[in-house]
Amino acid sequence: MKTDLTKILSVSGQHGLYLYLASARNGAIAESLAGKNRVCFDVKSRITTLGDISIYTNEGEIKLQDVFGKMHEVLGDKDAPTSKASADELKKLFKEAIPDYDGDRFYVSHMKKVVDWYNELKNFASLDFETEEEK
């Protein structure tokens, strides 16, 4: 089954990723990818869909979906380094996957989030993403 990144949510202050299920009167109902437990987030929660996220390159921006694809090409079936890996190890991975990433605007803290998201999608969803035409 293909993953639709517009339905995968990152919520500020919450660990992990969530699958959007439905809207509620005061927010959104989502299910944790890892734990499968349902949660209701209120309108004050800072919710971002992974489909809306891009990273900076020297040429402009690249969508997170494309970043995950390039990481998968480099890593194959292996997991990405964890967010606890050294800054040098994370930078090395992103230099291989996206050689022209903008080091002045794409920080190690961002890299940590991206590798955690990559591993969670790989383990609990799919790295095969829906394209715009399939939606």
PyMOL commands that set and color helices and strands:
alter all, ss='L'
color gray80, all
select helices_A, chain A and resi 5-7+50-52+64-75+87-97+108-124
alter helices_A, ss='H'
color red, helices_A
select strands_A, chain A and resi 8-11+17-24+27-32+38-42+47-49+54-57+60-63
alter strands_A, ss='S'
color yellow, strands_A
deselect
rebuild
show_as cartoon
